[in-house]
């Protein structure tokens, strides 16, 4: 049942490949047989990209909103309600 589901999912035009592959799969019947290794890629550290800057901006904006929200709550608690309502009427 799972094989049929996975086959159907792979052959789907929207989410999967949409057709069968054009290349042959290499079958290795035992664990002792291996294929040749390709060229190894060296990993080097790169400068952070634009995504990191975007995440930092979102984090900063969220921090500002939270800080201003907390400040507004404390300011509302400091001002007595009768003086606040009197100032609103004038």
Biopython code that builds the backbone (N, CA, C, O; Angstrom):
import numpy as np
from Bio.PDB.StructureBuilder import StructureBuilder

atoms = [
    (1, "UNK", "N", (0.832, -1.188, 0.000)),
    (1, "UNK", "CA", (0.000, 0.000, 0.000)),
    (1, "UNK", "C", (0.880, 1.257, 0.000)),
    (1, "UNK", "O", (0.586, 2.231, -0.693)),
    (2, "UNK", "N", (1.975, 1.219, 0.796)),
    (2, "UNK", "CA", (2.870, 2.376, 0.825)),
    (2, "UNK", "C", (3.575, 2.565, -0.508)),
    (2, "UNK", "O", (3.766, 3.695, -0.957)),
    (3, "UNK", "N", (3.967, 1.451, -1.151)),
    (3, "UNK", "CA", (4.639, 1.562, -2.448)),
    (3, "UNK", "C", (3.748, 2.263, -3.466)),
    (3, "UNK", "O", (4.202, 3.134, -4.208)),
    (4, "UNK", "N", (2.484, 1.876, -3.494)),
    (4, "UNK", "CA", (1.555, 2.508, -4.429)),
    (4, "UNK", "C", (1.407, 3.994, -4.124)),
    (4, "UNK", "O", (1.349, 4.818, -5.036)),
    (5, "UNK", "N", (1.346, 4.334, -2.828)),
    (5, "UNK", "CA", (1.201, 5.738, -2.437)),
    (5, "UNK", "C", (2.438, 6.544, -2.845)),
    (5, "UNK", "O", (2.318, 7.640, -3.393)),
    (6, "UNK", "N", (3.629, 5.992, -2.573)),
    (6, "UNK", "CA", (4.850, 6.711, -2.914)),
    (6, "UNK", "C", (5.016, 6.844, -4.426)),
    (6, "UNK", "O", (5.458, 7.881, -4.921)),
    (7, "UNK", "N", (4.657, 5.781, -5.158)),
    (7, "UNK", "CA", (4.746, 5.857, -6.611)),
    (7, "UNK", "C", (3.802, 6.934, -7.141)),
    (7, "UNK", "O", (4.167, 7.734, -8.003)),
    (8, "UNK", "N", (2.586, 6.936, -6.612)),
    (8, "UNK", "CA", (1.597, 7.942, -7.029)),
    (8, "UNK", "C", (2.082, 9.348, -6.694)),
    (8, "UNK", "O", (1.890, 10.277, -7.478)),
    (9, "UNK", "N", (2.721, 9.508, -5.510)),
    (9, "UNK", "CA", (3.222, 10.810, -5.096)),
    (9, "UNK", "C", (4.378, 11.261, -5.997)),
    (9, "UNK", "O", (4.453, 12.436, -6.358)),
    (10, "UNK", "N", (5.273, 10.347, -6.362)),
    (10, "UNK", "CA", (6.394, 10.702, -7.232)),
    (10, "UNK", "C", (5.949, 11.043, -8.645)),
    (10, "UNK", "O", (6.550, 11.905, -9.287)),
    (11, "UNK", "N", (4.925, 10.395, -9.133)),
    (11, "UNK", "CA", (4.457, 10.622, -10.491)),
    (11, "UNK", "C", (3.514, 11.814, -10.598)),
    (11, "UNK", "O", (3.094, 12.163, -11.701)),
    (12, "UNK", "N", (3.175, 12.438, -9.491)),
    (12, "UNK", "CA", (2.277, 13.582, -9.495)),
    (12, "UNK", "C", (2.919, 14.750, -10.234)),
    (12, "UNK", "O", (4.097, 15.046, -10.037)),
    (13, "UNK", "N", (2.136, 15.412, -11.088)),
    (13, "UNK", "CA", (2.648, 16.549, -11.866)),
    (13, "UNK", "C", (2.943, 17.768, -10.992)),
    (13, "UNK", "O", (3.900, 18.496, -11.256)),
    (14, "UNK", "N", (2.141, 17.998, -9.963)),
    (14, "UNK", "CA", (2.283, 19.188, -9.129)),
    (14, "UNK", "C", (3.392, 19.044, -8.092)),
    (14, "UNK", "O", (4.242, 19.925, -7.961)),
    (15, "UNK", "N", (3.385, 17.933, -7.353)),
    (15, "UNK", "CA", (4.289, 17.784, -6.220)),
    (15, "UNK", "C", (5.490, 16.892, -6.501)),
    (15, "UNK", "O", (6.514, 17.022, -5.830)),
    (16, "UNK", "N", (5.396, 16.002, -7.462)),
    (16, "UNK", "CA", (6.464, 15.039, -7.695)),
    (16, "UNK", "C", (7.227, 15.322, -8.965)),
    (16, "UNK", "O", (7.243, 16.447, -9.465)),
    (17, "UNK", "N", (7.870, 14.269, -9.489)),
    (17, "UNK", "CA", (8.662, 14.403, -10.702)),
    (17, "UNK", "C", (7.792, 14.531, -11.942)),
    (17, "UNK", "O", (8.149, 15.226, -12.892)),
    (18, "UNK", "N", (6.649, 13.857, -11.926)),
    (18, "UNK", "CA", (5.754, 13.936, -13.062)),
    (18, "UNK", "C", (5.987, 12.863, -14.097)),
    (18, "UNK", "O", (5.132, 12.664, -14.961)),
    (19, "UNK", "N", (7.098, 12.167, -14.052)),
    (19, "UNK", "CA", (7.405, 11.098, -15.012)),
    (19, "UNK", "C", (8.480, 10.205, -14.420)),
    (19, "UNK", "O", (9.065, 10.512, -13.381)),
    (20, "UNK", "N", (8.730, 9.090, -15.104)),
    (20, "UNK", "CA", (9.788, 8.197, -14.647)),
    (20, "UNK", "C", (11.133, 8.759, -15.052)),
    (20, "UNK", "O", (11.216, 9.580, -15.965)),
    (21, "UNK", "N", (12.195, 8.322, -14.376)),
    (21, "UNK", "CA", (13.531, 8.868, -14.636)),
    (21, "UNK", "C", (14.066, 8.384, -15.974)),
    (21, "UNK", "O", (13.670, 7.325, -16.462)),
    (22, "UNK", "N", (14.971, 9.167, -16.570)),
    (22, "UNK", "CA", (15.579, 8.830, -17.850)),
    (22, "UNK", "C", (16.912, 8.120, -17.673)),
    (22, "UNK", "O", (17.516, 7.716, -18.666)),
    (23, "UNK", "N", (17.385, 7.953, -16.464)),
    (23, "UNK", "CA", (18.688, 7.327, -16.243)),
    (23, "UNK", "C", (18.509, 5.996, -15.522)),
    (23, "UNK", "O", (17.485, 5.733, -14.893)),
    (24, "UNK", "N", (19.536, 5.174, -15.638)),
    (24, "UNK", "CA", (19.510, 3.854, -15.020)),
    (24, "UNK", "C", (20.008, 3.939, -13.587)),
    (24, "UNK", "O", (20.971, 4.648, -13.295)),
    (25, "UNK", "N", (19.356, 3.226, -12.713)),
    (25, "UNK", "CA", (19.843, 3.124, -11.347)),
    (25, "UNK", "C", (20.886, 2.018, -11.286)),
    (25, "UNK", "O", (20.734, 0.978, -11.927)),
    (26, "UNK", "N", (21.938, 2.242, -10.520)),
    (26, "UNK", "CA", (22.986, 1.242, -10.401)),
    (26, "UNK", "C", (22.699, 0.379, -9.178)),
    (26, "UNK", "O", (22.574, 0.886, -8.063)),
    (27, "UNK", "N", (22.596, -0.905, -9.395)),
    (27, "UNK", "CA", (22.283, -1.839, -8.322)),
    (27, "UNK", "C", (23.575, -2.408, -7.753)),
    (27, "UNK", "O", (24.401, -2.927, -8.505)),
    (28, "UNK", "N", (23.764, -2.321, -6.452)),
    (28, "UNK", "CA", (24.917, -2.892, -5.765)),
    (28, "UNK", "C", (24.392, -3.992, -4.838)),
    (28, "UNK", "O", (23.850, -3.689, -3.775)),
    (29, "UNK", "N", (24.541, -5.255, -5.221)),
    (29, "UNK", "CA", (23.910, -6.324, -4.448)),
    (29, "UNK", "C", (24.551, -6.608, -3.103)),
    (29, "UNK", "O", (23.887, -7.192, -2.247)),
    (30, "UNK", "N", (25.797, -6.233, -2.863)),
    (30, "UNK", "CA", (26.444, -6.504, -1.578)),
    (30, "UNK", "C", (26.998, -5.214, -0.999)),
    (30, "UNK", "O", (27.138, -4.208, -1.695)),
    (31, "UNK", "N", (27.307, -5.266, 0.273)),
    (31, "UNK", "CA", (27.848, -4.078, 0.934)),
    (31, "UNK", "C", (29.315, -3.854, 0.610)),
    (31, "UNK", "O", (29.821, -2.750, 0.815)),
    (32, "UNK", "N", (30.014, -4.868, 0.109)),
    (32, "UNK", "CA", (31.449, -4.712, -0.161)),
    (32, "UNK", "C", (31.699, -3.995, -1.473)),
    (32, "UNK", "O", (32.788, -3.459, -1.675)),
    (33, "UNK", "N", (30.733, -3.967, -2.362)),
    (33, "UNK", "CA", (30.914, -3.266, -3.632)),
    (33, "UNK", "C", (30.558, -1.792, -3.448)),
    (33, "UNK", "O", (29.516, -1.477, -2.873)),
    (34, "UNK", "N", (31.377, -0.925, -3.908)),
    (34, "UNK", "CA", (31.121, 0.513, -3.805)),
    (34, "UNK", "C", (31.410, 1.178, -5.132)),
    (34, "UNK", "O", (32.032, 0.579, -6.009)),
    (35, "UNK", "N", (30.972, 2.386, -5.282)),
    (35, "UNK", "CA", (31.278, 3.175, -6.461)),
    (35, "UNK", "C", (32.419, 4.117, -6.127)),
    (35, "UNK", "O", (32.761, 4.312, -4.961)),
    (36, "UNK", "N", (33.003, 4.697, -7.164)),
    (36, "UNK", "CA", (34.106, 5.643, -6.956)),
    (36, "UNK", "C", (33.605, 6.913, -6.294)),
    (36, "UNK", "O", (32.488, 7.367, -6.542)),
    (37, "UNK", "N", (34.447, 7.472, -5.455)),
    (37, "UNK", "CA", (34.101, 8.737, -4.815)),
    (37, "UNK", "C", (34.272, 9.880, -5.798)),
    (37, "UNK", "O", (35.162, 9.851, -6.647)),
    (38, "UNK", "N", (33.430, 10.871, -5.682)),
    (38, "UNK", "CA", (33.564, 12.061, -6.503)),
    (38, "UNK", "C", (34.537, 13.042, -5.863)),
    (38, "UNK", "O", (35.197, 12.724, -4.874)),
    (39, "UNK", "N", (34.617, 14.216, -6.428)),
    (39, "UNK", "CA", (35.480, 15.258, -5.878)),
    (39, "UNK", "C", (34.886, 15.755, -4.570)),
    (39, "UNK", "O", (33.693, 16.050, -4.491)),
    (40, "UNK", "N", (35.707, 15.845, -3.565)),
    (40, "UNK", "CA", (35.237, 16.346, -2.278)),
    (40, "UNK", "C", (35.181, 17.872, -2.315)),
    (40, "UNK", "O", (36.053, 18.544, -2.867)),
    (41, "UNK", "N", (34.142, 18.373, -1.717)),
    (41, "UNK", "CA", (34.002, 19.821, -1.628)),
    (41, "UNK", "C", (34.544, 20.287, -0.292)),
    (41, "UNK", "O", (34.249, 19.699, 0.749)),
    (42, "UNK", "N", (35.321, 21.327, -0.323)),
    (42, "UNK", "CA", (35.811, 21.882, 0.938)),
    (42, "UNK", "C", (34.782, 22.884, 1.449)),
    (42, "UNK", "O", (34.232, 23.679, 0.687)),
    (43, "UNK", "N", (34.540, 22.828, 2.736)),
    (43, "UNK", "CA", (33.590, 23.766, 3.328)),
    (43, "UNK", "C", (34.363, 24.916, 3.944)),
    (43, "UNK", "O", (35.221, 24.719, 4.805)),
    (44, "UNK", "N", (34.056, 26.083, 3.502)),
    (44, "UNK", "CA", (34.695, 27.265, 4.068)),
    (44, "UNK", "C", (33.619, 28.187, 4.620)),
    (44, "UNK", "O", (32.499, 28.231, 4.110)),
    (45, "UNK", "N", (33.961, 28.904, 5.642)),
    (45, "UNK", "CA", (33.015, 29.831, 6.238)),
    (45, "UNK", "C", (32.854, 31.051, 5.342)),
    (45, "UNK", "O", (33.833, 31.636, 4.878)),
    (46, "UNK", "N", (31.628, 31.414, 5.114)),
    (46, "UNK", "CA", (31.333, 32.586, 4.295)),
    (46, "UNK", "C", (30.646, 33.639, 5.149)),
    (46, "UNK", "O", (30.140, 33.361, 6.236)),
    (47, "UNK", "N", (30.646, 34.828, 4.635)),
    (47, "UNK", "CA", (29.969, 35.909, 5.348)),
    (47, "UNK", "C", (28.475, 35.657, 5.357)),
    (47, "UNK", "O", (27.938, 35.074, 4.415)),
    (48, "UNK", "N", (27.796, 36.091, 6.416)),
    (48, "UNK", "CA", (26.347, 35.902, 6.456)),
    (48, "UNK", "C", (25.673, 36.630, 5.293)),
    (48, "UNK", "O", (26.087, 37.724, 4.910)),
    (49, "UNK", "N", (24.655, 36.025, 4.752)),
    (49, "UNK", "CA", (23.971, 36.601, 3.601)),
    (49, "UNK", "C", (22.836, 37.523, 3.990)),
    (49, "UNK", "O", (22.710, 37.949, 5.137)),
    (50, "UNK", "N", (22.029, 37.811, 3.011)),
    (50, "UNK", "CA", (20.911, 38.728, 3.184)),
    (50, "UNK", "C", (19.847, 38.148, 4.108)),
    (50, "UNK", "O", (19.143, 38.892, 4.791)),
    (51, "UNK", "N", (19.728, 36.814, 4.130)),
    (51, "UNK", "CA", (18.733, 36.192, 4.997)),
    (51, "UNK", "C", (19.040, 36.459, 6.466)),
    (51, "UNK", "O", (18.133, 36.709, 7.261)),
    (52, "UNK", "N", (20.327, 36.405, 6.825)),
    (52, "UNK", "CA", (20.707, 36.662, 8.211)),
    (52, "UNK", "C", (20.379, 38.094, 8.607)),
    (52, "UNK", "O", (19.938, 38.352, 9.728)),
    (53, "UNK", "N", (20.593, 39.013, 7.694)),
    (53, "UNK", "CA", (20.264, 40.414, 7.963)),
    (53, "UNK", "C", (18.753, 40.584, 8.128)),
    (53, "UNK", "O", (18.306, 41.359, 8.974)),
    (54, "UNK", "N", (17.972, 39.870, 7.333)),
    (54, "UNK", "CA", (16.520, 39.928, 7.460)),
    (54, "UNK", "C", (16.045, 39.373, 8.796)),
    (54, "UNK", "O", (15.157, 39.941, 9.434)),
    (55, "UNK", "N", (16.649, 38.247, 9.219)),
    (55, "UNK", "CA", (16.279, 37.670, 10.511)),
    (55, "UNK", "C", (16.644, 38.617, 11.653)),
    (55, "UNK", "O", (15.887, 38.757, 12.614)),
    (56, "UNK", "N", (17.797, 39.260, 11.547)),
    (56, "UNK", "CA", (18.202, 40.210, 12.581)),
    (56, "UNK", "C", (17.242, 41.394, 12.630)),
    (56, "UNK", "O", (16.921, 41.879, 13.714)),
    (57, "UNK", "N", (16.781, 41.865, 11.475)),
    (57, "UNK", "CA", (15.821, 42.965, 11.431)),
    (57, "UNK", "C", (14.489, 42.585, 12.056)),
    (57, "UNK", "O", (13.894, 43.376, 12.789)),
    (58, "UNK", "N", (14.013, 41.362, 11.765)),
    (58, "UNK", "CA", (12.760, 40.901, 12.370)),
    (58, "UNK", "C", (12.891, 40.757, 13.876)),
    (58, "UNK", "O", (11.977, 41.113, 14.620)),
    (59, "UNK", "N", (14.018, 40.237, 14.323)),
    (59, "UNK", "CA", (14.246, 40.090, 15.762)),
    (59, "UNK", "C", (14.284, 41.451, 16.447)),
    (59, "UNK", "O", (13.740, 41.614, 17.539)),
    (60, "UNK", "N", (14.918, 42.418, 15.818)),
    (60, "UNK", "CA", (14.987, 43.770, 16.373)),
    (60, "UNK", "C", (13.594, 44.403, 16.423)),
    (60, "UNK", "O", (13.227, 45.012, 17.428)),
    (61, "UNK", "N", (12.819, 44.261, 15.344)),
    (61, "UNK", "CA", (11.467, 44.836, 15.315)),
    (61, "UNK", "C", (10.590, 44.193, 16.384)),
    (61, "UNK", "O", (9.816, 44.887, 17.044)),
    (62, "UNK", "N", (10.699, 42.879, 16.564)),
    (62, "UNK", "CA", (9.920, 42.200, 17.596)),
    (62, "UNK", "C", (10.324, 42.700, 18.980)),
    (62, "UNK", "O", (9.463, 42.906, 19.836)),
    (63, "UNK", "N", (11.620, 42.898, 19.210)),
    (63, "UNK", "CA", (12.090, 43.404, 20.498)),
    (63, "UNK", "C", (11.581, 44.807, 20.780)),
    (63, "UNK", "O", (11.222, 45.123, 21.914)),
    (64, "UNK", "N", (11.547, 45.649, 19.754)),
    (64, "UNK", "CA", (11.054, 47.016, 19.918)),
    (64, "UNK", "C", (9.566, 47.004, 20.260)),
    (64, "UNK", "O", (9.133, 47.747, 21.141)),
    (65, "UNK", "N", (8.786, 46.182, 19.583)),
    (65, "UNK", "CA", (7.342, 46.115, 19.842)),
    (65, "UNK", "C", (7.079, 45.626, 21.261)),
    (65, "UNK", "O", (6.226, 46.176, 21.958)),
    (66, "UNK", "N", (7.805, 44.597, 21.692)),
    (66, "UNK", "CA", (7.622, 44.072, 23.052)),
    (66, "UNK", "C", (8.020, 45.121, 24.087)),
    (66, "UNK", "O", (7.316, 45.305, 25.080)),
    (67, "UNK", "N", (9.133, 45.806, 23.867)),
    (67, "UNK", "CA", (9.592, 46.828, 24.811)),
    (67, "UNK", "C", (8.591, 47.970, 24.902)),
    (67, "UNK", "O", (8.271, 48.422, 26.002)),
    (68, "UNK", "N", (8.092, 48.443, 23.768)),
    (68, "UNK", "CA", (7.116, 49.530, 23.794)),
    (68, "UNK", "C", (5.797, 49.082, 24.434)),
    (68, "UNK", "O", (5.146, 49.866, 25.125)),
    (69, "UNK", "N", (5.409, 47.843, 24.208)),
    (69, "UNK", "CA", (4.195, 47.334, 24.837)),
    (69, "UNK", "C", (4.315, 47.282, 26.347)),
    (69, "UNK", "O", (3.391, 47.669, 27.062)),
    (70, "UNK", "N", (5.460, 46.802, 26.839)),
    (70, "UNK", "CA", (5.685, 46.747, 28.289)),
    (70, "UNK", "C", (5.741, 48.161, 28.869)),
    (70, "UNK", "O", (5.198, 48.413, 29.944)),
    (71, "UNK", "N", (6.396, 49.081, 28.160)),
    (71, "UNK", "CA", (6.476, 50.466, 28.634)),
    (71, "UNK", "C", (5.082, 51.106, 28.694)),
    (71, "UNK", "O", (4.790, 51.869, 29.615)),
    (72, "UNK", "N", (4.236, 50.799, 27.727)),
    (72, "UNK", "CA", (2.883, 51.345, 27.723)),
    (72, "UNK", "C", (2.070, 50.814, 28.904)),
    (72, "UNK", "O", (1.304, 51.561, 29.513)),
    (73, "UNK", "N", (2.228, 49.555, 29.224)),
    (73, "UNK", "CA", (1.508, 48.972, 30.362)),
    (73, "UNK", "C", (1.972, 49.624, 31.658)),
    (73, "UNK", "O", (1.144, 49.995, 32.489)),
    (74, "UNK", "N", (3.279, 49.771, 31.844)),
    (74, "UNK", "CA", (3.784, 50.402, 33.067)),
    (74, "UNK", "C", (3.375, 51.867, 33.151)),
    (74, "UNK", "O", (3.066, 52.358, 34.237)),
    (75, "UNK", "N", (3.368, 52.566, 32.031)),
    (75, "UNK", "CA", (2.953, 53.970, 32.038)),
    (75, "UNK", "C", (1.468, 54.084, 32.399)),
    (75, "UNK", "O", (1.073, 54.999, 33.121)),
    (76, "UNK", "N", (0.659, 53.166, 31.904)),
    (76, "UNK", "CA", (-0.769, 53.193, 32.227)),
    (76, "UNK", "C", (-1.000, 52.915, 33.701)),
    (76, "UNK", "O", (-1.940, 53.455, 34.286)),
    (77, "UNK", "N", (-0.169, 52.089, 34.314)),
    (77, "UNK", "CA", (-0.327, 51.795, 35.739)),
    (77, "UNK", "C", (0.164, 52.948, 36.609)),
    (77, "UNK", "O", (-0.323, 53.122, 37.727)),
    (78, "UNK", "N", (1.119, 53.740, 36.117)),
    (78, "UNK", "CA", (1.655, 54.855, 36.904)),
    (78, "UNK", "C", (0.693, 56.036, 36.963)),
    (78, "UNK", "O", (0.626, 56.732, 37.976)),
    (79, "UNK", "N", (-0.048, 56.262, 35.890)),
    (79, "UNK", "CA", (-0.965, 57.397, 35.855)),
    (79, "UNK", "C", (-2.254, 56.988, 36.548)),
    (79, "UNK", "O", (-2.883, 56.010, 36.143)),
    (80, "UNK", "N", (-2.666, 57.723, 37.597)),
    (80, "UNK", "CA", (-3.930, 57.400, 38.266)),
    (80, "UNK", "C", (-5.099, 57.565, 37.299)),
    (80, "UNK", "O", (-5.094, 58.479, 36.475)),
    (81, "UNK", "N", (-6.073, 56.713, 37.387)),
    (81, "UNK", "CA", (-7.166, 56.704, 36.416)),
    (81, "UNK", "C", (-8.025, 57.963, 36.514)),
    (81, "UNK", "O", (-8.531, 58.421, 35.489)),
    (82, "UNK", "N", (-8.213, 58.540, 37.701)),
    (82, "UNK", "CA", (-9.054, 59.737, 37.816)),
    (82, "UNK", "C", (-8.384, 60.941, 37.155)),
    (82, "UNK", "O", (-9.073, 61.770, 36.559)),
    (83, "UNK", "N", (-7.046, 61.058, 37.247)),
    (83, "UNK", "CA", (-6.360, 62.174, 36.581)),
    (83, "UNK", "C", (-6.362, 61.970, 35.068)),
    (83, "UNK", "O", (-6.463, 62.933, 34.307)),
    (84, "UNK", "N", (-6.252, 60.726, 34.639)),
    (84, "UNK", "CA", (-6.237, 60.432, 33.213)),
    (84, "UNK", "C", (-7.596, 60.760, 32.582)),
    (84, "UNK", "O", (-7.660, 61.353, 31.505)),
    (85, "UNK", "N", (-8.675, 60.370, 33.258)),
    (85, "UNK", "CA", (-10.013, 60.665, 32.734)),
    (85, "UNK", "C", (-10.304, 62.160, 32.750)),
    (85, "UNK", "O", (-10.963, 62.677, 31.848)),
    (86, "UNK", "N", (-9.806, 62.864, 33.786)),
    (86, "UNK", "CA", (-9.990, 64.317, 33.861)),
    (86, "UNK", "C", (-9.233, 65.009, 32.723)),
    (86, "UNK", "O", (-9.742, 65.969, 32.143)),
    (87, "UNK", "N", (-8.051, 64.545, 32.403)),
    (87, "UNK", "CA", (-7.271, 65.141, 31.321)),
    (87, "UNK", "C", (-7.935, 64.881, 29.964)),
    (87, "UNK", "O", (-7.809, 65.698, 29.051)),
    (88, "UNK", "N", (-8.630, 63.767, 29.825)),
    (88, "UNK", "CA", (-9.289, 63.440, 28.565)),
    (88, "UNK", "C", (-10.519, 64.318, 28.347)),
    (88, "UNK", "O", (-10.870, 64.596, 27.200)),
    (89, "UNK", "N", (-11.186, 64.765, 29.418)),
    (89, "UNK", "CA", (-12.379, 65.594, 29.290)),
    (89, "UNK", "C", (-12.039, 67.031, 28.918)),
    (89, "UNK", "O", (-12.821, 67.705, 28.247)),
    (90, "UNK", "N", (-10.896, 67.490, 29.343)),
    (90, "UNK", "CA", (-10.516, 68.889, 29.117)),
    (90, "UNK", "C", (-10.050, 69.116, 27.726)),
    (90, "UNK", "O", (-9.692, 70.239, 27.371)),
]
sb = StructureBuilder()
sb.init_structure("model")
sb.init_model(0)
sb.init_chain("A")
sb.init_seg("    ")
for serial, (resi, resn, name, xyz) in enumerate(atoms, 1):
    if name == "N":
        sb.init_residue(resn, " ", resi, " ")
    sb.init_atom(name, np.array(xyz, "f"), 0.0, 1.0, " ", f" {name:<3s}", serial, name[0])
structure = sb.get_structure()
